[in-house]
Amino acid sequence: MKKTIFVALAASIYFLSCKENGEKNLQYYQTPNPYEIVNVQMPPVTNEVKNVIIMIGDGMGLEQVSCAWVLNKGKLNFDNFPYIGISRTYCTNELITDSGAGGTALAAGVKTAYSHVGTAKDSTDLASVLVKAQQLGKKTGVAVTCHFADATPCDFCCHNEYRYNQEDLIADYVECGVDYLAGGGTDWFTDVKRTDGRNIIKEMAAAGYNVALTEDELMSAPLPVIGILAPDNLPVAMERGDLYRHTVSRGLDLLSKESGDKGFVMMLEGSCIDDWLHGNNIEKAMEELLDFDRTIGDVLEWAAKDGHTLVVVTADHNTGALTLQDGNLEEGKIGVYFASESHNGIAVPVYAWGPGSDEFTGIRENAEWGQLIASFVK
C-alpha cells in the first residue's frame, strides 16, 4: 500500500512539473486587428472556367488555419470554401519536403527531388501551369510577399536543380514570359547580392518589362510589368499595411482586362507565413496568415463578380509542428506550442471555390492536385 501511494505521488509530482515547465513554453497571442469576412455567392460549379487563381500559404496546415480562426473570433474567409481536400506533400527522395519540391509538384504536376525548383528528379526542366497557359494565349501572373529568389515563385517561373542557386534563378525571370510579377528582392537582381556583375533589373527592362520599384509605379505600369517593391521580402504584415493586397488587386485588374476571352492564370503566395513558423514566432506567423486570409477575401469578391474563375488555396508543406493548446474564442486569444523549427510531413488542406471546384475533394498526392489544377487551364 505504501509503495502504491509513493508511486502515485511521484507520478503526480512528475505531471505537475511537466505541466509547469511546459506552460513556460506556451506562446499567447491576440491580434489587435480582427476583421469582418466577405459574404460571396459562388457561381454554379458548371460554369465555364476561364481564369484559374492558385493561392499558396507557405507552411500552412490546418493547425495554423485553426489558430487564425480563433484569433479572428471564429470566422475566416476560408469559411467560404465549400469543397475541401487533403494533400500529401512528400517528395521523391525525402518524406519531409521543402518549398522547392512541394511547390514544383503544384506548379507542374510532377513530384520531384528535395530542393529542385521547376525541374524533375533527373534535373530536366518542367513546364509549369503558367507555361501551359502562355501556350494557350492566356495571360499569367505571380504576386508574392517574399523575394523573387525564394523557392515558390521560382517553382512557377524558373528552373534549377538546387533552390539556392539564386543568381541563376533570378536570371531565369528575364525569359519567363510571365505578364505580371509582384514581390520583393531588388538586392537579388543587382550586385548587392549578385557576384556575376549582371543587373537583372536592366535586363528585365531590355526584355520589354516595365520595371516598378514602388507601389505607385506598379499601380500605373501596363503589362508586362515586374514590381520589385523591397530590397528583400516585403515588410512584415504588421508593417506593410495593404501593400500585398494592392499588388494582388492590381494584378487581377490588369490580367483580366488584357486577357480578353482567353482568361488568365495567377499564382499568389502568402510566402512569409513559413518564415515566422521556422522562427517559432506565433505573432508574426499569424499576422502573415491573417493578411493572406484578407487577400483571399479580396480574390473571392473579385471572382464572384467574374463568375468564371476557379480559386484553389493550399500549401506546399507544413511547418513548425504547431499545436493549439489554450485560448479563448470570444476574446480571440490563442496559446500555442511549437515542437519544431522545421518542416514536417503532416498533410495539408486544399480549398476550392468557383466553377469546377466540386472536383477538389478527397485525398491526393500534391502532384495530383497540380495536375487537376492544370486540367482546368484550357
N, C-alpha and C positions, 0 to 999 in steps of 0.2 A: 504493500500500500504506500509506504514511504517513497519507494522507488517510482511508483506511478505519479505521485504528486510532484516529485522532483522533476521528472521528465516533462510533465505538463507545464510546470512553472518555467523551466528552461525554454520550452518552445514558445511560451507567451512572451518571455523577455526577448527572445530572438526576433519574433514577429514585430513587436513594438519597436525594437531597434532598427529593423529594416525599414519599417514604415517611416520612422523619424528621419533616417538617413535619406530615404527616397524622396520625402517631401521637400528636402532641401534642394533637390534637382528639378522639382516642378517649376515650369515657367508659366506664369499667368499673363494673360493679355486681354485687353478690352479696347476695341477700336474706337477712336474719337469721332469717326465719321460713318455711322450706319446710314443706309440709303434705301430708298424705295426701289423695287424691281419693276421691270416693264411688264405690261399685260398685252400680249400679242395674240392675234388669231392666226393659227397656222393654216396655210393654203392646203388644198387637197393633196394627198400623197401621190395622186395620179397625174398631177400637173407635169408638164414637160420640165426637165431640169436644164436650165440654160447656164446657170452660174454655180460654181462649187466653191465654198469657203471652208478651209481646213484650219481649225484653231487648236494649237498645241500648248497645253500648260506643262512646261518642262518640270519634271519631277513630281507631278501632281497625281496623287492617288485618292481613293475615296476618303481616307483619313484626313487629308488636307482639305478636301471639299467639305467634309463634315465639320471641321473646325471653323471654316469660313462661314458656314451656315449658322452656327451658334453665334459667332461674332456679330453677324447681321440680324440677330434676334429671330432666327427661324425662317429666313427667306433668302433665296439667291436667284439670279437669272437662270442658273442651271435648272431651276424648278420647271421651266417652260418646256423642257425636252421630253417628248412622250416616248421616245424609243432609246433603250439603253442596252449596251453590250459590254463584254469583257474582253480585254486584250492581253495575251501572253507576250512578254517582251524579251525573252532570252534571245541571244544571237547565236551564230553558227559555232562559235568556239568558246563561249562563256555563258554560264547560267545567268550571271548578273551583267546586264548590258550597259552601254553608255549612250550618250546622245548622238554619237556618230552612227552606230549600227541601228539604234532604236529609231532615230529619225529617218534614216535611209529606208528602212522597212516600210514606213508610212509613205515616204515620198515616191519610192519606186516599186513597191510591192514585192520586194525580194529581201529575205533575211541575208545578212552579211556578217562579216567578222568584226570583232571589237575594234573601235577607233576608225573603222573605214567610213568614208564620207562620200556618198554618191558613187560608190564602187562596189562590185561584187566581191565575194571572198577571195577570188583569184585576181583581184585588183583591176579587172576590166571595168570601164565606165558603164554606169547605169543611167538610163533616161528617166528623169523624174516625171511626175504627173504634169509639171509645168511645161516640160518639153513636149509631151503629148498634146497639151492644149495649144502650144505655139504652132505645132504642125497642122492643127485643125483650124488655124486662123483666129484663135481666141486670144484675148489679152491676158496677161499674167501679172501677179503682184506678190510682194513679200513685205510684211511690216513686223518688226520685232523690237523688243526692249533691250536686247543685247548688242554687242558689236558684231559687225558682219563677218568677222573671222571665227565666230563661235560655230559650234557644230550644226545646229538645226537649220539656220538659213543656208549654210553650205550644203547640207544634205539635199536641198531642193535646187540649188543653183550651181554647184561646183563638183569637182571630182578629185579625190585623193585617197590613198590607202592609209593615211595617217592624219588624224584631225588636227594635229599640232604642227603640220607643215603649213602654217598660216600665211606666210608670204605667198606661196603658190596658190592657196585657196582664194585669197583676196584678188590675185591677178585673174582668176577664172571669171570674176564678175564682169570683166570687160567684154567678154563674148557670151555671156549667159543668155542674153536676149530678153530678160525679164523687163517688162514695161515700167513697173512701179516698184521701187525699192526704198524702204524707210527703216532706219535704225541708227546705230551709233558706230563709232570706231574710226574717226579721222586719223588717229595715230597709226592705225594698221595700214592705211593707204599711203603713208608718207614715210620719210626717213626717221620719224620719231621711233618707230618700231621696225622698219624695214632695213635690211642690210645690203640690198642689191642695188640701191640707188634709184629705183623706179619710183615715180609718183603716179599712183594708180588713179588718183583724182583727175589728173590731167589726161590720163589715158581714157578714162570714162568719158570725159568731155570730148576727146578726139573721136571716140566711137559713136558720138551722137547723143549722149546723155546730157540732159540738163542737170547740173550738179547744184544741189541746195544744201547749204551749210547751216541754215537757221530755219526755224519753223515758218517764219514769214515767207522766206524764199520758197519753201516747199509748197505752201498754200497757193502760190501764184505760178508755179512752174508747170508747163504742159508735159505730157508724155513724149518720149521716155524720160524718166527722172529718177535720180537717186538722191535721197535725203540722208545725209550723214550728219546727225544732229548732236553729237557729243564726241569728245576725244576717245572714249572707251564705250562702256554701256551707257544707256540713257540714265539720267539721275534716278535715284531710288523712288519708288512710288510715292512716298510721303513728301518728296521734294519736287517732282516733275509735274504735279497737278494733272491736267488733262492732256498733256503732250502726246502720250501714246494713243489715246482715243482720237485725238485730232488727226494723227497720221493715218489711222485706220479709216476714219471717215473720208479723208481726202482721197485715199486710195480707192474706196468704193465709188466715190463720185467720179473720179477720172476714168477708172476702168469701165464702169457701166456706160458712161457717155461715149467712150471711144470704141467700145466693143460691138456696138450695134446689136444685130440679131444673133451674132455668133456667141456672145457671152464671154465670161472670164473665169479664171481660177486664181484664187488667192490663198496664201498661207500666212496665218497670223500667229505669233508666238508670244506667250507670257513667259519670256525666257528666264527672268531672274527669280522666279519662284524657287527654282532649283538652287541658285547660288546661295540663298539665305537658308535653305534647308541643309545644304552642306555645312554652313556655318552654325547650324542649330540655333538660329535667331528667329524665334517664332513671330516677333513683332514685324520684322521686315518681310519675312516669307508670307505672312498673312496679308499684309498690305499689298504685296505684289499680286496675290491671288484675288483679293477683292477688286483691285484695279482691272484684272483680267475678266472678272465676272461683270463689272460695269461695261467693259468693252463688248462682252457677249451680248449684253442688253442692247447696246447700240446696233450691233450687227443684226440681231433679231428684229428690231424695229425697222431697219432698212429692208431686210429680206421679206418681212410681212407685206410691205408696200409693193415690193417687186413681184412676188408670187411665183417665181421660177428659180429660186435659189435654195440649194441643199447646203445646210450648215452642219458640219461634223466637228465635235470637240473631243479631244482625247489627250493622252500624254505619251511621251516617248519611253518613260520608265518611272519608277517610284523612288523617292529619295528621303533619307533621314530616319527611317523606322519610327515614325511619329505615332504616338498614342494619345488619345483624348481621355484624360483620367479625372478631370474635375471641371467645374464651371457652373454657370447659371444662364439658362436660355433667356429668361426675361431680362437679365442685365446685359446679355451679350458678352459674357466673360468665359474664357477657357483656361484650363490648367493642363499642360501637356508635358510628356516626357519625350525626349529624343533618345533612341538607343544606338544611333549610328550617325556618322558624318558622311556616309557614302550612299550609293545607290543600293537598291535591294531588288529581289526577284518577285515581289508581290504584283499580281496582275493589276492593270489599271482600267478605269472605266472608259467607255465610248458613248458619247451622247449624239443623237441625230435629230434634226428638225427640218421640216420642209418636204418638198416633193422627193420621193424616193426614200424617205427616212425610215419607212417601215421595214426595210431590208436590213437595218443595222441593229440586229438583236442576236443574242446567243454568245457563245464563247469561241473566239477565233485567235489565230496567230496574228501578231501585228502586221506581218506582210500580207495576210489575207484581208485585213482591213484596208491596207493600202491598195490592194487590187480592186476591192469593192468600190472604194472612192474613185479610182481611175475609170471604172466601168461607166460612171455617170458623166464622164468627160467625152462628149461625142458630138 
